[in-house]
Amino acid sequence: MIIWLTPSLRAQQALTKDQEQVQQTVVKMFDALSNRDSIKLKNYCTTDITLYEYGQIWNMDTLIHKAISMNTAVDFQRTNTFEFIRTETDKNIAWVTYKLSSVFIKNGKQTTIQWLETVLLNKQKGQWKIKNLHSTLLNKN
């Protein structure tokens, strides 16, 4: 008996409610960045969030400064696309790895940046919040 296993034919596991919420927290956090909304951004992050970006260590103030305050172009737009690779949850802690592709429009110029990111989240009062985000730049054009 021969059994053929083709990756594209394997059934994908359904996500648990927590896994869905974890992924939505990440998406909504990036939506807040896209909308330059620091209030909503803070809603999806712990107060002591740490980001590891481009070999630097950022906190919330750094993120707001670099991703929101410096983006003052009238035509600024950011569109994000996610490819979730793995999402795990365990009671009040979760981690998710994904590929992120963001298209930026700023001062009439379009740039696409792709990252591989891993996020650690904590559940606080029933809501998932991003505590750590590690980002690896894959491509920028």
C-alpha positions in Angstrom: 0.0 0.0 0.0 1.4 3.4 -1.0 0.2 6.5 0.8 0.9 9.9 -0.9 1.1 12.9 1.3 1.0 16.1 -0.6 1.4 19.3 1.6 -1.2 21.1 -0.3 -3.8 18.4 0.3 -3.3 18.1 4.0 -6.2 19.5 6.0 -5.3 22.6 7.9 -6.0 22.6 11.6 -8.7 25.0 12.7 -7.6 27.7 15.1 -8.8 27.8 18.7 -10.6 30.9 19.9 -7.4 32.0 21.7 -5.3 31.5 18.6 -7.7 33.6 16.5 -7.7 36.3 19.2 -3.9 36.3 19.3 -3.7 36.8 15.5 -6.3 39.5 15.6 -4.4 41.3 18.3 -1.3 41.4 16.0 -3.4 42.5 13.0 -5.2 45.3 15.0 -1.9 46.5 16.4 -0.6 47.0 12.9 -3.9 48.6 11.8 -3.3 51.2 14.6 0.2 51.8 13.2 -1.3 52.2 9.7 -3.8 54.7 11.0 -1.2 56.5 13.0 -3.4 56.0 16.1 -1.2 55.8 19.2 -4.2 55.4 21.6 -5.4 52.2 19.8 -1.8 51.0 19.5 -1.3 51.1 23.2 -4.6 49.2 23.7 -3.0 46.1 22.0 0.3 46.2 23.8 1.5 45.8 27.4 2.8 48.9 29.0 6.3 47.5 29.1 6.4 46.3 25.4 9.9 45.6 24.0 10.5 45.6 20.3 13.7 44.3 18.7 14.0 46.1 15.4 17.0 46.5 13.0 19.4 45.5 15.8 17.9 48.0 18.2 15.7 47.7 21.3 12.6 49.9 21.2 9.9 50.7 23.8 6.5 52.1 23.1 7.8 55.7 23.0 10.4 54.7 20.3 7.7 52.9 18.3 5.3 55.8 18.4 8.1 58.2 17.4 9.5 56.2 14.5 6.2 54.7 13.2 3.7 57.4 13.9 5.3 60.8 14.7 7.8 60.7 11.9 5.1 59.8 9.3 3.6 63.2 8.7 3.2 63.0 5.0 -0.3 64.0 3.9 -0.5 61.0 1.5 0.9 58.5 4.0 -0.7 55.0 3.7 0.3 51.6 5.0 -1.3 48.4 4.0 -0.3 45.2 5.8 -0.6 41.5 4.6 0.1 38.7 7.0 1.1 35.0 6.4 0.7 33.4 9.8 3.1 30.5 10.2 2.5 29.3 13.7 0.3 30.4 16.6 0.6 28.8 20.1 -1.2 29.6 23.3 -0.8 28.3 26.9 -3.1 29.8 29.5 -2.0 33.5 29.8 0.9 33.4 27.3 1.0 33.1 23.5 3.5 33.3 20.7 3.0 33.8 17.0 5.3 33.8 14.0 4.3 35.3 10.7 5.6 37.0 7.6 4.5 40.6 7.2 4.5 42.5 4.0 3.7 46.2 4.2 3.2 48.6 1.3 3.9 52.2 2.2 3.0 55.3 0.2 4.7 58.4 1.4 5.3 61.6 -0.5 4.1 60.0 -3.7 6.6 57.1 -3.4 5.6 53.4 -2.9 7.9 51.1 -0.9 7.3 47.4 0.0 9.0 46.0 3.1 8.8 42.3 4.2 9.7 41.0 7.6 9.7 37.7 9.5 8.4 38.4 13.0 7.8 36.6 16.2 5.5 38.1 18.9 5.1 37.1 22.5 1.7 38.0 24.1 0.3 38.1 27.6 -3.4 37.7 28.5 -4.4 40.6 30.8 -8.0 40.8 32.0 -9.1 38.5 29.2 -7.4 40.4 26.4 -4.2 39.4 24.6 -1.5 42.1 24.6 1.8 42.2 22.8 4.7 42.1 25.2 7.7 41.4 22.8 8.1 41.7 19.1 11.2 40.5 17.3 11.5 41.5 13.6 13.9 40.4 10.9 14.0 42.4 7.7 13.6 40.1 4.7 13.3 42.5 1.8 12.9 46.2 1.1 12.2 47.7 -2.3 
